[in-house]
Amino acid sequence: MPNYPDDALLKWLEKKSRKPDQIASKVVAIFSEAGVGKTILACKLGRRVCLITNEMNGSSSLANHPDIKENVRVVPFRDWDFTAQIIPLIEDEKFVHYDGEPFDVIVLDTVSGMLTEEIQAIVKAGVTPDKGRLSAETPSQPDYLVSEQRIIPVMSAISNLTRCTVVLLSHQRLGDKLTPGANTRMDGHAAAFKVINKYVSVMAYLKMDNENRRVLQVMPNGNGVAVKTRYHFPSVFVTDDEFVAHIEKWKGVTSV
């Protein structure tokens, strides 16, 4: 059993302890088909946004929105380990926006693409012997186990955030009612989203309606309320500004 110094324990307690009615972590998931505008919407949710992306072409859409792009710093996605390590640096204000201001929103764009890249990299690497045994991450291991294990440190880092909001973007994979974001087959995406969805308080589906309008359907986890806040969201938003305003109110709710 490790023996932690008193100073380290007190520092951790001061940082991590909170009132019972405070939001522990604020995580929003937005799903849509490609090209509908989820990256732009996500970047509207913060004053300073760190956009971690594996889709550099997707972030180029911000060029048409000068009022938004000035507040965004783009970081290329490397792997889940890298992401898990930089999230605390952003929270602790050690990595900040170009103007020196701390980020208040972290966007991962897109989680589905990042999952695919991770699995492909592991499979491409082939079997790696480790002292005569197979490595834990080899093509012989089911991809759903690999993706599940790789995403846990990232979500654990996100769960420790007290200052920043996290927005997870993904391409449309509606799946079943139990696992939004995944399909019904136990593959890499399904297993990973089973982990991710435990941390998400608000889910939104962005789509085009019959009148060619962008419509946002919100599905808070729970019966019409956001987990940990009991904030009631309208079921459908027609404008981005409407959604942004409600997210701001949701982040400010600390009591029921």
C-alpha positions, 0 to 999 in steps of 0.5 A: 500500500503506497504511503502518500505524503501529507502535503500531496494528499492535502493538495489533491483534496483541495483540488478535487473535493467539491460541493455535492451539488456541483457538476463533476465534469461537463461532457457533451456528445454531438453526432451527425453526418459529415459536413453538417456543421458539428465542428462549427457548432462545438467551437461556438460553445467556448470562449477559448477552444482547444480543438483536438482533431484527426480531420484537419480538413474539417477544421478548415471549415472555420475559415468561413467563420472569422469570429469563431476561428479567432478563439480556436487553437487546433491540435492534431490528434496523435493517439489516445495516450497523447490525448490523455496526457494533454487534457490535464495540461489544458485543465491546469492552464499550462497549455493555453490559447495563443493570446495567453488565455486558458481554454474553457472548452476541449473538442475531440473531432471526431471520436469515431475517426480517432477510434478507427485510426487507433485500431488500424495502427495496432493491426498494422503494427502486427504481432509484437512479442513481449518476453515470449508472450503476445503483446496485449495489443495485437491483431489477435486481440478483438478490436473491441477490447483494444478500443475499450482499453485505449479509451479508458485513460482518456475518459478518466482524464476527462472525468477529473476536469472541473474547469473545462467542458469537453465536446465529443464529436462523432459521425452518425452511428446511432446504434441501438437505444442502449448505446448511442454512437455505436451499432448493435454489433460488439465491434471497436466502436460499440465497445468504446462508446459503451465506455464513453457514454458513461461520462456523457451528460448531454447527447445531441444529434445534428441533421438536416430536416425536410425543409433543409434546416439544420436541426439539433435533437437533444437527448440528455442521459436520463428522462429528459434531464442532464445527468448530475444537474437535472437541467431540462433541455428542449427536445429540439433546437433549430438554431445554434445560438439557442443550443449554445445559450442552453449549454451555458445555462446548463454549465451554470446549474449547480443546485436542483 
